Amino acid sequence: MIFFVVVPVLMSLYISFFRIPSLGAEWEFVGWANYRYMFEKQNWLGALWKTVLYGAWGILTGLVFGLLLAFLVAKHRLLNVWRYVFYLPSVVSAITISRLWNYVLSPTETGLLNILAMNWFGVSTPINWLGDENLVPFVVMALGLYGAGGGINLVLFTTAINNIPYEQREAASIEGASNWTIATKIELPQIRPIISSIVILGLIGAFKNFESLYALAPDSGAIDTIAVMLYKVSIGIGSEDGYGVPAAMGMVLTVFIVGAMSLYILWPQKKEEVAA
C-alpha cells in the first residue's frame, strides 16, 4: 500500500504543482496554474458530464437488470448454474469486448451491424457508428447493456435474497400475499444495504472507467470522460501540457474517488446511528 498507492499519489500531488515539458527537463514551479489550466482549457466540465452520464446509466441498468435476474433465479434449483452463466461476461477482458464491438460497428460495408442495417432495413450507405459525435453516446449506452445485471451484482443480490428468513415469506404467503408483494414489501427492503453498496461501488467504477471506452472509440471526443481525458492529455507529453496537467487531473479524480469511498464506508455507520 505504501509503495504502490501512497507514494505514487504523493508524487502526483507534488508533480501537479510543476511544469515539466519532458523527461530530463527542468521543473518549473507554477503553483495552482496546472489546476486552473485544467478547468479552463481541458473542458473538464464536459468530461465530468460524460462521466456522470455513462456512470449513471451503468449503475441504473446494473441495478434494474440485476434485481430482475436475482428475483427470477434466486429460488431456482439451478441457481449455481445461472450464477456461472451470468457471471461469465464479467470474466472477459473489457478491452477484448470493446474491440469485438469495434469490429461489429465498423463504418464500412463489411461491418456486421451495417450489413444488417443495409440488408434488412434498407439503409443505403454505411453508418459511421463510432465516428458520429451525436451517435456515439447512444452507442456507448446501448453497448453498456452487455452483461448488465450479471457478474457480482447477481451473486450479491441472490445471496442477500436467500439469506432472508424463510418464515417471513411463508407467513406472508399464508396471509394471501402474492409473489410481487413478497418481493417488493419483504425482500426488497431487506436487501437495501446491498443496493446501497452496489451504487457506491458503481460510482467509484464510473470515475475510473477507461479501458472499455478508449478501446471502443479512441478518436471520438464523445467518450472523453475524466479518466479518458486524463490519458489523452498524458500521451500528449511534449506539448504545452507537460506532465503537470495530467498529474493535476489525476489528483482531482482521486479526490472524487476518495469521496465516493468515504461515502461507502460512512454510510453504514450513519444508518446505525439513526437506528440507535
Beta strands, then each sheet from edge to edge (+ up, - down):
strand 1: 18-19
strand 2: 28-29
sheet 1: 1+ 2-
end
